[in-house]
Structure formats: C-alpha cells, structure tokens
C-alpha cells in the first residue's frame, strides 16, 4: 500500500515539514542508488531526513553509510537485529543532511551496506526553518511472533516525531498500523510498502507527526504488523525540532 505524499503536513512556528516519498528495490546487493527521488522544495533552511530499511538472510547486518545527493549523512539512529543461526537480519536507520538546492536527489550510494542485503527501501521527509536539533532517538528490535513493537522516546511538545520500521515475515500481504500508547502525537502513516517477496517477505513503513502531549517527558510509538508467523523487525524513532 502506497500513500500519497502530503505537502506541509504541519506548519507552525518555529518550523514546517513534509513527507516526500518512498521507494524500494528487491535486488540483492550492497549498493543501492535511487535516482530522482523527491527531497521537497529547495530552501536555504532545508534539512532532509532519510529512512533506510533492509533485510538479509544471513543474520549479518553490519554497517550502513547512505548518501543524499552524493553527500554523506549523519546517523540519527540505527536499529539492527541479526541472528546468524536463524539466518535473519534487519536494519532500519534514520539519517539527515542539510541540502539547500534541488527538488530531487539520488539516495543511497555504492557499497552502503557492509553485507549483501535481500532488498532495500528508502523514504524522505524535509524540515524547514527548524532549529536543526535532534532531540532524542529510540529503537526497538525483536525476533518473535508478537505483532506489536514499541519504542519510548524522550521529547517535548511541538517536537516532530519521525519513525520507520522494517519487518521480515513469513507470508505475503502484510500491513503496518501506527499508534501512540503513551503521550499524544498527531501521528500519520506516510507509506507502507513491500521491499521483496522472494526468499522471505520484507515490508517497511514510515510515520510522522507533532507531539501534542507527553507523559513524564516521553511518548511511546507502537508499530503493529498484521498477520502471524512474524520473524525479525526493527523500529527506529526520532524526535526533531
């Protein structure tokens, strides 16, 4: 399921933001270059946030070093789970770079993964006139049949929450549902897509929204995957301002 990109989902001092687009490749590789991908309207204040999600069948997740428009990125958080005995590995990471010009860019790069992946998906959001502050980040990983995965993150009212999850599962037609179980966030799912369905089925999804209330300075973001027989999943969440 692909959701239509929203333009300026939130607009209020001190910043604006938008979700741009997502795309994916089922090619087995260490190198993924997604050309002509939307990074939003150009502006001197633009910061591009990128989600990169992948999975492999060796349990070796290794390192990840993606680029935006040929520029190296700064890692916000990388959630990884690898089980060499079971033969599953998943990675989901958030990265940023300040890109002032252009409305599209190549995402990824040569040998961005340390080990060959079974597929890769990327998505971007853009922030404008922000304080360029990474307030906090959180992650959660699992290798069970439990359908929900939750990450609690310290944040403040008015922060932007950006979240992404990759799920490596045992059957097709899976979807993700996003919710907030502690605090309050105007959280909306931005996309929900299949990356690959050859050796195993890999799906990834992303969501974003503004924090409207916290519980003791925290919110808890939950991603629930439909169906049963789940394998490995990795959830990553960031609070930005």
ROFILUM-680617 format. One record per residue (C-alpha): residue number from 1; x, y, z. Coordinates in Angstrom, 3 decimals, padded with zeros to 6 digits. Example, Ala and Ser with C-alpha at 12.3 -4.5 7.8 and 13.67 -1.06 7.14 Angstrom:
2
> pos, xx, yy, zz
> 1, 012.300, -004.500, 007.800
> 2, 013.670, -001.060, 007.140
END
This chain:
241
> pos, xx, yy, zz
> 1, 000.000, 000.000, 000.000
> 2, 001.452, 003.341, -001.091
> 3, 000.132, 006.535, 000.445
> 4, 000.081, 009.820, -001.477
> 5, 002.785, 012.235, -000.272
> 6, 001.477, 015.103, 001.829
> 7, 002.688, 018.674, 001.334
> 8, 003.498, 020.574, 004.505
> 9, 001.702, 018.271, 006.898
> 10, 002.468, 020.694, 009.715
> 11, 003.105, 024.417, 009.587
> 12, 003.599, 026.463, 012.737
> 13, 006.469, 028.371, 014.317
> 14, 009.276, 027.556, 014.551
> 15, 009.341, 025.117, 011.615
> 16, 007.458, 023.384, 008.812
> 17, 007.894, 019.879, 007.494
> 18, 006.623, 017.475, 004.879
> 19, 006.835, 013.824, 003.942
> 20, 008.177, 013.468, 000.405
> 21, 008.153, 009.915, -000.970
> 22, 009.393, 006.347, -000.595
> 23, 010.773, 003.756, -002.988
> 24, 012.368, 000.317, -002.833
> 25, 014.433, -002.307, -004.672
> 26, 014.269, -006.102, -004.381
> 27, 017.762, -006.549, -005.870
> 28, 020.298, -008.470, -003.764
> 29, 023.201, -006.064, -003.343
> 30, 025.400, -003.899, -001.121
> 31, 024.865, -000.967, -003.494
> 32, 021.548, 000.848, -003.893
> 33, 021.234, 004.134, -005.799
> 34, 017.701, 005.504, -006.044
> 35, 017.797, 008.299, -008.614
> 36, 015.479, 011.311, -008.994
> 37, 013.871, 010.890, -005.574
> 38, 011.870, 013.782, -004.130
> 39, 013.510, 015.726, -001.306
> 40, 010.949, 018.544, -001.194
> 41, 011.041, 022.202, -002.284
> 42, 014.521, 023.700, -002.159
> 43, 015.323, 026.240, 000.553
> 44, 018.358, 027.552, 002.392
> 45, 016.946, 026.153, 005.642
> 46, 016.065, 022.658, 004.364
> 47, 017.149, 019.588, 006.298
> 48, 016.406, 016.233, 004.623
> 49, 015.620, 013.244, 006.846
> 50, 016.093, 009.822, 005.243
> 51, 014.910, 006.393, 006.367
> 52, 016.821, 003.367, 005.061
> 53, 015.426, -000.130, 005.709
> 54, 016.681, -003.545, 004.607
> 55, 016.875, -007.246, 005.434
> 56, 019.069, -010.213, 004.583
> 57, 019.074, -013.979, 005.098
> 58, 022.500, -014.361, 006.728
> 59, 021.927, -012.564, 010.019
> 60, 024.822, -010.181, 009.219
> 61, 023.546, -006.608, 009.379
> 62, 026.899, -004.782, 009.615
> 63, 027.271, -001.052, 008.984
> 64, 025.267, 001.359, 006.849
> 65, 026.551, 004.587, 005.235
> 66, 023.972, 006.136, 002.858
> 67, 024.320, 009.403, 000.919
> 68, 021.888, 012.111, -000.162
> 69, 022.777, 013.795, -003.470
> 70, 026.334, 012.480, -003.131
> 71, 026.735, 013.977, 000.337
> 72, 027.498, 011.816, 003.354
> 73, 024.793, 011.822, 006.010
> 74, 024.739, 011.982, 009.797
> 75, 023.191, 008.989, 011.524
> 76, 020.364, 009.746, 013.941
> 77, 019.697, 006.153, 014.974
> 78, 020.198, 002.680, 013.503
> 79, 018.091, -000.229, 014.761
> 80, 019.520, -003.656, 013.905
> 81, 018.711, -007.260, 014.658
> 82, 020.755, -010.189, 013.442
> 83, 020.528, -013.902, 014.158
> 84, 023.144, -015.864, 012.273
> 85, 021.766, -019.201, 013.489
> 86, 018.245, -018.388, 012.337
> 87, 019.541, -016.656, 009.228
> 88, 017.727, -013.333, 009.516
> 89, 018.989, -009.789, 009.748
> 90, 017.070, -006.497, 009.617
> 91, 018.174, -002.856, 009.679
> 92, 016.198, 000.382, 009.851
> 93, 018.035, 003.694, 010.211
> 94, 017.312, 007.430, 010.198
> 95, 019.847, 009.903, 008.758
> 96, 019.960, 013.598, 007.866
> 97, 021.788, 016.080, 005.673
> 98, 021.274, 019.793, 005.006
> 99, 020.611, 020.085, 001.257
> 100, 019.746, 023.613, 000.126
> 101, 019.288, 023.180, -003.642
> 102, 017.380, 020.819, -005.916
> 103, 013.995, 019.137, -005.548
> 104, 015.188, 015.603, -006.337
> 105, 018.327, 013.668, -005.463
> 106, 019.991, 010.277, -005.655
> 107, 019.620, 008.405, -002.369
> 108, 021.946, 005.618, -001.269
> 109, 025.291, 005.003, -002.898
> 110, 027.979, 002.426, -003.667
> 111, 028.531, -000.314, -001.087
> 112, 026.470, 001.475, 001.545
> 113, 025.945, -001.881, 003.289
> 114, 028.749, -003.952, 004.767
> 115, 026.993, -007.173, 003.705
> 116, 024.714, -008.046, 000.788
> 117, 021.062, -007.290, 001.513
> 118, 017.998, -009.019, 000.100
> 119, 016.406, -005.660, -000.664
> 120, 016.349, -002.028, 000.421
> 121, 013.754, 000.705, 000.879
> 122, 014.211, 004.453, 001.411
> 123, 011.965, 007.389, 002.297
> 124, 012.490, 011.104, 002.930
> 125, 010.983, 013.958, 004.918
> 126, 012.016, 017.631, 004.761
> 127, 012.221, 020.180, 007.585
> 128, 012.287, 023.926, 007.008
> 129, 013.273, 026.765, 009.352
> 130, 013.879, 024.307, 012.166
> 131, 016.395, 024.593, 014.983
> 132, 018.129, 021.593, 013.364
> 133, 018.019, 019.853, 016.715
> 134, 017.900, 016.087, 017.155
> 135, 016.105, 015.992, 020.487
> 136, 016.373, 012.267, 021.018
> 137, 016.119, 008.890, 019.328
> 138, 014.983, 005.403, 020.265
> 139, 014.770, 001.920, 018.834
> 140, 013.231, -001.488, 019.391
> 141, 014.031, -004.833, 017.767
> 142, 012.539, -008.302, 018.021
> 143, 012.630, -011.815, 016.599
> 144, 009.260, -013.149, 017.783
> 145, 005.696, -013.692, 016.598
> 146, 004.442, -010.792, 018.753
> 147, 002.732, -008.384, 016.371
> 148, 003.470, -005.056, 018.108
> 149, 006.798, -003.321, 018.648
> 150, 007.097, -000.188, 020.833
> 151, 009.840, 002.394, 021.349
> 152, 009.614, 005.059, 024.076
> 153, 011.337, 008.363, 023.374
> 154, 012.055, 011.453, 025.480
> 155, 010.702, 014.570, 023.747
> 156, 008.849, 017.857, 024.174
> 157, 005.505, 019.197, 022.996
> 158, 005.980, 020.625, 019.494
> 159, 008.729, 018.174, 018.506
> 160, 008.430, 016.297, 015.224
> 161, 008.344, 012.503, 015.511
> 162, 009.653, 010.538, 012.521
> 163, 009.508, 006.744, 012.703
> 164, 010.206, 003.774, 010.452
> 165, 010.003, 000.005, 010.733
> 166, 011.168, -002.917, 008.610
> 167, 009.530, -006.332, 009.003
> 168, 010.899, -009.609, 007.661
> 169, 007.970, -012.024, 007.709
> 170, 006.939, -015.475, 006.504
> 171, 003.951, -014.714, 004.300
> 172, 002.614, -012.049, 001.973
> 173, 000.022, -009.271, 002.236
> 174, 001.218, -007.670, 005.460
> 175, 000.445, -004.132, 006.566
> 176, 001.597, -001.888, 009.416
> 177, -000.524, 000.174, 011.800
> 178, 000.946, 003.055, 013.812
> 179, -000.259, 004.261, 017.203
> 180, 000.885, 006.203, 020.257
> 181, 000.438, 004.308, 023.521
> 182, 001.950, 006.913, 025.877
> 183, 001.546, 010.666, 025.421
> 184, -000.062, 012.123, 022.305
> 185, 001.228, 012.657, 018.761
> 186, -000.661, 013.672, 015.613
> 187, 000.900, 010.580, 014.044
> 188, 000.060, 009.683, 010.431
> 189, 001.302, 006.754, 008.395
> 190, 003.144, 008.083, 005.362
> 191, 003.746, 004.849, 003.448
> 192, 003.516, 001.059, 003.787
> 193, 005.275, -000.990, 001.098
> 194, 006.755, -004.364, 000.172
> 195, 010.500, -004.423, -000.467
> 196, 010.907, -008.072, -001.521
> 197, 008.991, -011.366, -001.602
> 198, 011.499, -013.904, -002.917
> 199, 013.389, -015.683, -000.113
> 200, 011.303, -014.019, 002.582
> 201, 008.816, -011.177, 002.548
> 202, 010.181, -007.780, 003.566
> 203, 007.965, -004.798, 004.272
> 204, 008.702, -001.307, 005.538
> 205, 006.579, 001.566, 006.742
> 206, 007.033, 005.116, 007.997
> 207, 005.035, 007.653, 010.011
> 208, 005.399, 011.208, 011.280
> 209, 003.587, 013.753, 013.421
> 210, 003.860, 016.516, 016.007
> 211, 003.971, 015.809, 019.752
> 212, 000.927, 017.371, 021.445
> 213, 001.376, 015.886, 024.943
> 214, 003.936, 013.800, 026.810
> 215, 003.814, 011.509, 029.828
> 216, 006.653, 012.481, 032.169
> 217, 008.506, 013.854, 029.140
> 218, 008.052, 010.764, 026.967
> 219, 005.880, 009.339, 024.230
> 220, 005.680, 005.682, 023.199
> 221, 005.329, 004.900, 019.488
> 222, 003.972, 001.476, 018.517
> 223, 004.043, -000.227, 015.123
> 224, 001.805, -003.285, 014.710
> 225, 002.318, -005.726, 011.836
> 226, -000.677, -007.674, 010.578
> 227, -000.835, -011.458, 010.436
> 228, 001.095, -014.170, 012.264
> 229, 004.386, -016.036, 011.953
> 230, 006.482, -012.896, 012.145
> 231, 010.248, -013.064, 012.136
> 232, 012.645, -010.134, 012.587
> 233, 011.617, -006.478, 012.913
> 234, 013.459, -003.230, 013.632
> 235, 011.795, 000.044, 014.687
> 236, 013.544, 003.410, 014.811
> 237, 012.099, 006.700, 016.140
> 238, 013.483, 010.247, 016.274
> 239, 012.283, 013.463, 017.936
> 240, 013.339, 016.563, 015.974
> 241, 012.864, 020.284, 016.379
END
